[in-house]
Amino acid sequence: MLLRLLVLICGITGIACQKVEQSLKTESNENLNHITYVSNFIKEFHRKLEKDLYPTPEFEAATESDFLTHFTLNDNGTLLGGKNGTDKNGTSLVNCNTQKKLGSMTVELVNSTRLTSLLLPDPNVTNRHMEGQCVVLLFYSKTCPFSCLAAPHFNALPRAFPAIKMAAVNAMLYQSFNTQYGIAGVPTLMLFHNGRPVAKFNGSEYTLKMFAMFIIQFTGMKPVEMMFVSSSDFGGPVPSKLTKERDYILGLAWAVILITLAVGISKSKGWRVLVEAVQNSWREAQAHHEHTE
């Protein structure tokens, strides 16, 4: 409005108004650009919303920054446990056996004996580029809320990747594997090829999509069907309900701390002075009581 008023004044006074008209056109173009930007933003928002509501098995490869953020590599820039280089695209992959196995449509809860047999290597497979059995192992705890949140998403993975063995082990019951594979916390997801650790998932989002991206990134395998978390996935095999258990090791640790503290205080000079003061006060009170009687 102000610019139009200036144009009117300029027309009346006969002053050259070329600069004013150019400013008016610039303002109109900027308003049009803002409207176009908002319209594109709304369309993109609706497109992303529909994509999240109706997921498809097609996933874009993670960017380099996302890759380094969520997945652990060794010092040479290759996968953990890797020996050779990378493929033509510069991404380290493992060659997984694509044959569908019996019982592969569900997660198997394993103990130490079963896990050892699952990770038993084939001596004929000497590197990750040779076809071998792939196992995705979840270290979890029933008392960890994050493990319970990740459980239904992991339970849904076998339907999308039936050629990969999905297993889960209670990290609190079998702590020797924590030391062996460098497990610092739960939940932790690891990929094994021919019994050897290949990659570790270190992301903070324990979702079906992130787990699938992790598998796709390192194996090159795509989901065989549309992925979704069903109501049955919340029922197991990996428990999704938080369980409160007594930690006897923690109780024993507290007992040792309290006993050590008590022994240290009893041997201190201040404690002896306090005990002597209490004893003297008790004797004086007894003497005063006898004198009164």
RODO-947104 format. One line per 2 residues: number of its first residue (from 1); their letters; for each residue x, y, z of C-alpha. Coordinates in Angstrom, 2 decimals, padded with zeros to 5 digits. Layout:
<atoms>
NUM) a) X Y Z | ...
</atoms>
This chain:
<atoms>
1) ml) 000.00 000.00 000.00 | 002.81 002.37 000.85
3) lr) 004.55 001.76 -002.48 | 001.33 002.32 -004.42
5) ll) 000.81 005.60 -002.58 | 004.34 006.63 -003.56
7) vl) 003.58 005.78 -007.21 | 000.46 007.92 -007.08
9) ic) 002.36 010.81 -005.55 | 005.13 010.45 -008.09
11) gi) 002.59 010.48 -010.92 | 001.00 013.64 -009.61
13) tg) 004.26 015.45 -009.08 | 005.81 014.21 -012.34
15) ia) 008.77 012.60 -010.61 | 010.40 009.55 -012.25
17) cq) 009.04 006.47 -010.51 | 011.04 003.69 -012.15
19) kv) 012.77 002.62 -008.91 | 009.50 002.65 -007.00
21) eq) 007.81 000.45 -009.61 | 010.74 -001.98 -009.51
23) sl) 010.43 -002.23 -005.71 | 006.72 -002.98 -006.08
25) kt) 007.44 -005.79 -008.56 | 010.14 -007.21 -006.27
27) es) 007.71 -007.30 -003.33 | 005.11 -009.12 -005.46
29) ne) 007.68 -011.71 -006.58 | 008.79 -012.32 -002.99
31) nl) 005.18 -012.88 -001.88 | 004.70 -015.34 -004.75
33) nh) 007.88 -017.20 -003.78 | 006.71 -017.47 -000.16
35) it) 003.36 -018.90 -001.27 | 005.10 -021.43 -003.52
37) yv) 007.47 -022.46 -000.71 | 004.61 -022.99 001.76
39) sn) 002.65 -024.98 -000.83 | 005.62 -027.26 -001.54
41) fi) 006.21 -027.74 002.19 | 002.59 -028.82 002.74
43) ke) 002.76 -031.27 -000.19 | 006.02 -032.75 001.11
45) fh) 004.54 -033.08 004.60 | 001.51 -035.00 003.30
47) rk) 003.72 -037.21 001.12 | 005.93 -038.12 004.10
49) le) 002.87 -038.74 006.27 | 001.42 -041.17 003.72
51) kd) 004.78 -042.92 003.42 | 004.97 -043.44 007.18
53) ly) 001.39 -044.70 007.37 | 001.84 -047.12 004.47
55) pt) 005.45 -048.37 004.64 | 006.94 -050.16 001.66
57) pe) 009.87 -052.55 001.49 | 011.83 -050.02 -000.57
59) fe) 014.42 -048.24 001.55 | 016.92 -045.64 000.49
61) aa) 020.51 -046.31 001.49 | 021.66 -044.45 004.56
63) te) 023.81 -041.40 003.98 | 027.44 -041.46 005.04
65) sd) 026.73 -039.39 008.15 | 023.80 -041.62 009.15
67) fl) 025.90 -044.68 008.41 | 028.74 -043.57 010.67
69) th) 026.32 -042.46 013.37 | 024.32 -045.68 013.69
71) ft) 026.76 -048.40 012.67 | 030.17 -049.31 014.05
73) ln) 033.17 -049.72 011.79 | 036.73 -050.66 012.60
75) dn) 039.75 -048.35 012.42 | 040.32 -049.12 008.72
77) gt) 036.86 -047.93 007.74 | 035.58 -051.45 007.10
79) ll) 033.15 -053.55 009.07 | 033.96 -054.98 012.46
81) gg) 035.61 -058.33 011.88 | 036.12 -057.65 008.17
83) kn) 039.33 -058.67 006.42 | 038.96 -057.56 002.83
85) gt) 038.05 -054.32 001.10 | 034.73 -052.91 -000.03
87) dk) 032.54 -053.38 -003.07 | 032.45 -051.16 -006.15
89) ng) 030.15 -048.68 -004.39 | 032.53 -048.34 -001.47
91) ts) 030.15 -050.08 000.95 | 031.31 -053.10 002.89
93) lv) 028.91 -056.02 002.41 | 028.73 -059.62 003.56
95) nc) 027.51 -062.52 001.45 | 024.62 -064.15 003.31
97) nt) 023.04 -067.46 002.46 | 019.67 -066.63 000.91
99) qk) 018.03 -070.01 001.49 | 015.02 -069.85 003.77
101) kl) 015.58 -072.00 006.86 | 013.14 -073.94 009.03
103) gs) 011.96 -071.84 011.96 | 013.38 -068.64 010.49
105) mt) 010.04 -066.81 010.59 | 010.32 -066.15 014.31
107) ve) 012.97 -064.97 016.75 | 014.69 -067.71 018.74
109) lv) 015.55 -067.08 022.39 | 018.87 -068.83 022.93
111) ns) 020.99 -069.91 025.87 | 024.76 -070.17 025.93
113) tr) 024.87 -073.67 024.42 | 022.50 -072.85 021.58
115) lt) 024.23 -069.55 020.84 | 027.60 -071.27 020.63
117) sl) 026.22 -073.76 018.10 | 024.59 -070.97 016.07
119) ll) 027.87 -069.07 015.83 | 029.94 -072.14 015.00
121) pd) 031.94 -071.13 011.89 | 032.22 -073.15 008.70
123) pn) 035.95 -073.73 008.03 | 035.31 -073.65 004.28
125) vt) 034.14 -070.01 004.48 | 037.30 -067.93 004.87
127) nr) 036.08 -064.36 004.26 | 032.89 -062.34 004.32
129) hm) 032.56 -062.31 000.52 | 031.99 -066.06 000.51
131) eg) 028.42 -067.24 001.08 | 027.79 -068.08 004.73
133) qc) 025.10 -068.13 007.38 | 024.16 -064.72 008.74
135) vv) 022.79 -064.28 012.24 | 021.35 -061.09 013.72
137) ll) 021.66 -061.28 017.50 | 019.90 -059.03 019.99
139) fy) 021.35 -058.62 023.47 | 018.45 -057.67 025.73
141) sk) 017.29 -057.54 029.34 | 013.77 -057.99 030.67
143) tc) 014.44 -055.30 033.28 | 015.57 -052.69 030.72
145) pf) 012.80 -050.37 029.44 | 014.69 -049.71 026.19
147) sc) 014.91 -053.45 025.50 | 011.15 -053.70 025.99
149) la) 010.61 -050.85 023.51 | 012.85 -052.51 020.91
151) ap) 011.35 -056.00 021.41 | 008.24 -055.79 019.14
153) hf) 010.29 -054.22 016.33 | 012.88 -056.99 016.51
155) na) 010.13 -059.63 016.71 | 008.82 -058.35 013.36
157) lp) 012.19 -058.65 011.55 | 012.08 -062.39 010.66
159) ra) 009.04 -061.90 008.40 | 010.96 -059.36 006.33
161) fp) 014.29 -061.25 006.27 | 013.49 -064.99 006.46
163) ai) 016.92 -065.96 005.11 | 018.67 -064.44 008.13
165) km) 018.54 -066.18 011.49 | 017.18 -063.85 014.17
167) aa) 018.16 -064.72 017.73 | 018.07 -063.00 021.11
169) vn) 020.03 -063.65 024.29 | 019.43 -062.34 027.80
171) am) 022.59 -060.33 028.48 | 021.99 -060.41 032.23
173) ly) 021.97 -064.22 032.39 | 024.88 -064.88 030.04
175) qs) 027.32 -062.10 030.78 | 030.33 -063.93 029.37
177) fn) 029.12 -063.02 025.87 | 029.01 -059.34 026.88
179) tq) 032.74 -059.40 027.52 | 033.46 -061.50 024.44
181) yg) 031.65 -059.16 022.03 | 032.15 -055.83 023.81
183) ia) 028.55 -055.30 024.89 | 028.44 -052.18 027.07
185) gv) 024.67 -051.83 027.34 | 021.34 -053.21 026.19
187) pt) 019.67 -053.40 023.80 | 022.50 -054.06 021.35
189) lm) 022.08 -055.53 017.88 | 024.94 -057.37 016.17
191) lf) 025.32 -058.97 012.75 | 027.35 -062.18 012.45
193) hn) 028.60 -063.80 009.26 | 029.80 -067.39 009.55
195) gr) 030.01 -067.02 013.33 | 032.15 -063.89 013.22
197) pv) 030.96 -060.44 014.40 | 030.62 -058.15 011.40
199) ak) 028.77 -055.01 012.51 | 027.13 -053.51 015.57
201) fn) 024.06 -051.27 015.65 | 024.66 -048.27 017.90
203) gs) 021.64 -046.17 017.00 | 019.34 -044.56 019.54
205) ey) 016.16 -045.36 017.56 | 015.18 -048.97 018.10
207) tl) 012.59 -049.20 015.32 | 011.79 -051.73 012.63
209) km) 012.86 -049.30 009.91 | 016.26 -048.62 011.51
211) fa) 016.87 -052.34 012.07 | 015.98 -053.02 008.43
213) mf) 018.29 -050.25 007.19 | 021.07 -051.78 009.27
215) ii) 020.58 -055.20 007.64 | 020.19 -053.75 004.13
217) qf) 023.32 -051.64 004.51 | 025.56 -054.57 005.40
219) tg) 023.99 -057.51 003.57 | 022.43 -055.92 000.50
221) mk) 019.30 -057.99 001.12 | 015.87 -056.39 000.75
223) pv) 012.72 -057.18 002.74 | 010.61 -059.86 001.08
225) em) 007.32 -058.35 002.22 | 005.82 -055.14 003.55
227) mf) 007.12 -054.50 007.03 | 004.92 -053.64 009.97
229) vs) 004.72 -054.34 013.70 | 001.65 -056.43 014.50
231) ss) -000.09 -056.91 017.83 | 001.37 -060.42 018.12
233) df) 004.89 -058.95 018.05 | 004.22 -057.37 021.43
235) gg) 003.62 -060.82 022.89 | 007.04 -062.25 022.11
237) pv) 009.29 -064.10 021.68 | 011.40 -061.21 023.03
239) ps) 009.37 -059.83 025.96 | 008.03 -056.30 025.60
241) kl) 006.72 -056.03 029.18 | 009.07 -054.62 031.78
243) tk) 009.87 -057.12 034.54 | 011.00 -056.17 038.01
245) er) 013.53 -058.65 039.34 | 015.65 -058.67 042.46
247) dy) 019.25 -057.99 041.65 | 021.07 -060.14 044.20
249) il) 024.47 -059.07 042.90 | 023.55 -055.43 043.50
251) gl) 022.33 -056.31 047.01 | 025.57 -058.14 047.74
253) aw) 027.56 -055.15 046.50 | 025.65 -052.82 048.82
255) av) 026.23 -055.21 051.75 | 029.98 -055.23 051.11
257) il) 030.01 -051.43 050.91 | 028.10 -051.03 054.18
259) it) 030.27 -053.58 056.02 | 033.45 -051.91 054.78
261) la) 032.12 -048.52 055.81 | 031.18 -049.80 059.27
263) vg) 034.61 -051.37 059.83 | 036.35 -048.20 058.71
265) is) 034.27 -046.00 061.02 | 034.77 -048.34 064.00
267) ks) 038.56 -048.06 063.65 | 038.60 -044.28 063.36
269) kg) 039.71 -041.98 066.20 | 036.49 -040.00 066.12
271) wr) 034.43 -043.14 066.66 | 036.50 -044.11 069.73
273) vl) 036.08 -040.64 071.19 | 032.34 -040.83 070.62
275) ve) 032.11 -044.27 072.26 | 034.09 -043.10 075.30
277) av) 031.88 -040.02 075.66 | 028.74 -042.17 075.57
279) qn) 030.20 -044.59 078.11 | 031.16 -041.76 080.49
281) sw) 027.70 -040.25 080.19 | 026.15 -043.64 080.95
283) re) 028.33 -044.14 084.04 | 027.49 -040.67 085.36
285) aq) 023.80 -041.32 084.83 | 024.03 -044.64 086.68
287) ah) 025.95 -043.07 089.57 | 023.44 -040.24 089.84
289) he) 020.57 -042.74 089.85 | 022.16 -044.81 092.67
291) ht) 022.84 -041.66 094.70 | 019.23 -040.58 094.37
293) e) 017.97 -043.94 095.67
</atoms>
